[in-house]
């Protein structure tokens, strides 16, 4: 059984039941967890949402989340088409201003999950990733995001460069994060509508994506370290954007 269309872990399953219960087909819970308080909360939410609960043994639940730290709970999600470029444009047209996190070729599910969680905490409007050579919204990503994946609009686009050009046509400034950029993040007055673009774990921004950015900024380092983990850098950047906007 694939983990791709499943959600596991207490935080993640609670969030789906609270915010998007219509996406769940059923839930599987370990028999040994019947009396736990957090499981009782899940049962109450599932009853309201009319989501089927099946009590199973460890061998059975492992089929739905093989090798995962599932905390004894797994939800099976309906298969659905991912939100794409056109859906992103429609979403943005409903907003007065937009703050987006764009991730170019991030492949580690823990990094993507942490980025989604930080984006939700910073009040961003969407996370955008390419469909190819990048991790999508997997069960592992949902678990790391600890419920934020059910709150944050998430879009996978076929051509990231084309999407960045479309954002600029919507008067959204595209700002790339690069360690060799001359401008510091803290020296730039950021526009109200902005898409901040970060590259993948190994090589950073691809050359084509760099050329689509309106300008590049860097995070100044106090030591000789050259870069931060992508999820840490994303969090630093998004909260600096939030800080600037909160002042206005």
C-alpha positions as CSV (number, residue, x, y, z in Angstrom):
1,X,0.0,0.0,0.0
2,X,1.5,3.4,-1.0
3,X,2.0,6.1,1.5
4,X,1.4,8.8,-1.2
5,X,-2.4,9.2,-0.6
6,X,-2.3,8.5,3.1
7,X,-1.8,10.8,6.1
8,X,-0.3,9.6,9.3
9,X,0.5,11.0,12.8
10,X,-1.8,12.6,15.3
11,X,-1.2,16.2,14.3
12,X,-1.7,15.6,10.6
13,X,-4.8,13.4,10.9
14,X,-6.4,15.8,13.4
15,X,-5.8,18.7,11.0
16,X,-7.4,16.8,8.0
17,X,-10.4,15.9,10.1
18,X,-10.8,19.5,11.3
19,X,-10.2,21.3,8.0
20,X,-10.7,18.9,5.1
21,X,-12.6,15.8,6.3
22,X,-14.2,15.3,2.9
23,X,-10.8,14.2,1.6
24,X,-10.7,11.2,3.9
25,X,-11.9,7.7,2.9
26,X,-11.3,6.1,6.2
27,X,-9.1,6.0,9.3
28,X,-7.1,3.1,10.7
29,X,-6.2,3.1,14.4
30,X,-4.2,0.7,16.5
31,X,-6.3,-1.3,18.9
32,X,-3.8,-0.5,21.7
33,X,-4.5,3.2,21.3
34,X,-8.3,3.0,22.2
35,X,-8.0,4.8,25.6
36,X,-5.5,7.5,24.7
37,X,-6.8,11.1,25.0
38,X,-5.6,12.2,21.6
39,X,-7.2,9.2,19.9
40,X,-10.5,10.1,21.6
41,X,-10.3,13.5,20.0
42,X,-9.8,11.9,16.6
43,X,-12.7,9.7,17.2
44,X,-15.0,12.6,18.1
45,X,-13.9,14.5,14.9
46,X,-14.4,11.4,12.8
47,X,-17.9,10.9,14.1
48,X,-18.9,14.4,13.3
49,X,-17.4,14.1,9.8
50,X,-18.9,10.6,9.3
51,X,-15.5,9.1,8.5
52,X,-15.2,5.4,9.0
53,X,-12.8,4.2,11.8
54,X,-11.2,0.7,11.6
55,X,-9.4,-0.8,14.6
56,X,-6.4,-2.8,13.6
57,X,-3.3,-4.5,14.8
58,X,0.2,-3.3,14.1
59,X,0.8,-5.6,11.1
60,X,-2.3,-4.1,9.4
61,X,-1.5,-0.5,10.0
62,X,2.0,-1.0,8.7
63,X,0.6,-1.7,5.3
64,X,-0.8,1.8,5.1
65,X,2.4,3.6,6.5
66,X,5.3,1.2,6.0
67,X,8.3,2.2,8.0
68,X,6.7,5.5,9.1
69,X,6.4,6.9,12.6
70,X,2.6,6.9,12.4
71,X,1.8,7.1,16.1
72,X,-0.8,4.4,15.6
73,X,-3.1,6.4,13.3
74,X,-3.4,6.5,9.5
75,X,-6.0,8.2,7.3
76,X,-6.6,7.1,3.7
77,X,-7.1,10.1,1.4
78,X,-9.1,10.2,-1.8
79,X,-7.0,10.4,-4.9
80,X,-7.3,13.9,-6.5
81,X,-5.6,16.0,-9.1
82,X,-3.0,18.4,-7.8
83,X,-3.5,22.1,-8.0
84,X,-1.6,23.5,-11.0
85,X,-0.5,26.7,-12.6
86,X,-4.0,27.7,-13.7
87,X,-5.4,27.0,-10.2
88,X,-2.6,29.2,-8.7
89,X,-3.4,32.1,-11.0
90,X,-7.1,31.8,-10.1
91,X,-6.2,31.7,-6.4
92,X,-4.0,34.8,-6.7
93,X,-6.7,36.8,-8.5
94,X,-8.9,36.6,-5.4
95,X,-6.2,38.2,-3.2
96,X,-5.6,42.0,-2.8
97,X,-1.9,41.2,-2.2
98,X,0.0,38.0,-2.1
99,X,3.0,36.5,-0.3
100,X,4.2,33.2,-1.8
101,X,7.0,30.8,-1.0
102,X,8.4,29.2,-4.2
103,X,10.7,26.2,-3.8
104,X,12.9,25.2,-6.8
105,X,13.8,21.5,-6.7
106,X,13.5,20.8,-3.0
107,X,13.6,17.0,-2.7
108,X,13.7,16.3,1.0
109,X,10.2,15.7,2.5
110,X,11.3,17.0,5.9
111,X,12.5,20.3,4.4
112,X,9.3,20.7,2.4
113,X,7.2,19.9,5.5
114,X,9.1,22.4,7.6
115,X,8.8,25.1,4.9
116,X,5.0,24.6,4.7
117,X,4.7,24.8,8.5
118,X,6.8,28.1,8.5
119,X,4.8,29.5,5.6
120,X,1.5,28.9,7.5
121,X,3.0,30.5,10.7
122,X,4.2,33.5,8.8
123,X,0.8,34.0,7.2
124,X,1.9,33.3,3.6
125,X,-0.8,32.7,0.9
126,X,0.6,29.7,-0.9
127,X,3.6,27.3,-1.4
128,X,4.6,26.6,-5.0
129,X,6.9,23.8,-6.3
130,X,7.7,22.2,-9.6
131,X,6.2,18.9,-10.5
132,X,9.5,17.3,-11.7
133,X,12.6,16.8,-9.7
134,X,10.9,17.9,-6.4
135,X,9.0,16.3,-3.6
136,X,5.3,16.7,-3.6
137,X,2.7,16.6,-0.8
138,X,3.4,13.1,0.5
139,X,2.4,11.6,3.8
140,X,5.8,12.2,5.2
141,X,5.6,15.9,4.2
142,X,2.1,16.2,5.9
143,X,3.4,14.7,9.1
144,X,6.4,17.1,9.3
145,X,4.1,20.0,8.6
146,X,2.1,19.0,11.7
147,X,-1.3,20.1,10.3
148,X,-0.1,23.1,8.3
149,X,-0.4,21.2,5.0
150,X,-4.2,21.2,5.5
151,X,-4.2,25.0,5.9
152,X,-1.7,26.1,3.3
153,X,-2.7,26.2,-0.4
154,X,-0.1,24.1,-2.3
155,X,0.5,24.2,-6.0
156,X,2.7,22.0,-8.3
157,X,3.4,23.6,-11.6
158,X,4.9,22.0,-14.8
159,X,7.1,25.0,-15.8
160,X,8.3,27.0,-12.8
161,X,10.0,29.7,-15.0
162,X,6.7,30.3,-16.8
163,X,4.9,30.5,-13.5
164,X,7.3,33.1,-12.2
165,X,6.7,35.2,-15.4
166,X,3.0,34.9,-14.8
167,X,3.4,36.1,-11.2
168,X,5.2,39.3,-12.4
169,X,2.4,40.0,-14.8
170,X,0.1,40.0,-11.7
171,X,2.4,42.7,-10.1
172,X,4.0,40.2,-7.7
173,X,7.7,40.8,-7.3
174,X,9.9,37.7,-7.5
175,X,12.8,37.7,-5.1
176,X,15.5,35.0,-5.2
177,X,17.5,33.9,-2.2
178,X,21.2,33.3,-3.1
179,X,24.3,33.2,-0.9
180,X,26.3,35.2,-3.5
181,X,23.8,38.0,-3.8
182,X,25.2,41.5,-3.1
183,X,22.0,42.8,-1.3
184,X,21.2,41.7,2.2
185,X,17.7,40.6,3.0
186,X,17.6,43.2,5.8
187,X,18.6,46.1,3.6
188,X,15.7,45.8,1.1
189,X,12.3,47.4,1.4
190,X,10.2,44.6,0.2
191,X,7.0,45.1,-1.8
192,X,3.6,44.1,-0.5
193,X,3.1,41.4,-3.1
194,X,6.1,39.1,-3.2
195,X,7.2,35.6,-4.2
196,X,10.4,34.5,-2.4
197,X,12.2,31.8,-4.3
198,X,14.6,29.3,-2.7
199,X,16.6,26.6,-4.4
200,X,17.1,22.9,-3.7
201,X,19.3,21.4,-1.1
202,X,22.3,20.6,-3.3
203,X,22.7,23.4,-5.9
204,X,20.4,26.2,-4.9
205,X,18.6,28.2,-7.5
206,X,18.9,26.9,-11.1
207,X,20.3,29.4,-13.6
208,X,17.0,29.8,-15.5
209,X,15.1,30.5,-12.3
210,X,17.7,33.0,-11.2
211,X,17.2,35.0,-14.4
212,X,13.5,35.1,-13.8
213,X,13.9,36.8,-10.4
214,X,13.5,40.6,-10.2
215,X,16.5,40.7,-7.8
216,X,18.5,38.5,-5.5
217,X,19.1,38.8,-1.8
218,X,21.2,37.0,0.8
219,X,21.0,36.2,4.5
220,X,24.2,37.7,6.1
221,X,26.2,35.2,8.1
222,X,28.1,35.9,11.3
223,X,30.7,33.2,10.5
224,X,32.3,31.6,7.5
225,X,29.4,29.3,6.9
226,X,28.2,29.8,3.4
227,X,24.5,28.8,3.6
228,X,21.6,27.6,5.8
229,X,19.4,24.6,5.4
230,X,16.6,25.5,3.0
231,X,13.8,25.2,5.5
232,X,15.7,27.5,8.0
233,X,16.5,30.0,5.3
234,X,12.9,30.0,4.2
235,X,11.7,30.6,7.7
236,X,14.2,33.5,8.3
237,X,13.1,35.1,5.0
238,X,9.4,34.8,5.4
239,X,9.4,36.2,9.0
240,X,11.5,39.1,7.8
241,X,8.9,39.8,5.2
242,X,6.2,39.5,7.9
243,X,8.1,41.8,10.2
244,X,8.3,44.5,7.4
245,X,4.6,44.2,6.6
246,X,3.6,44.3,10.2
247,X,5.2,47.7,10.5
248,X,3.1,49.2,7.7
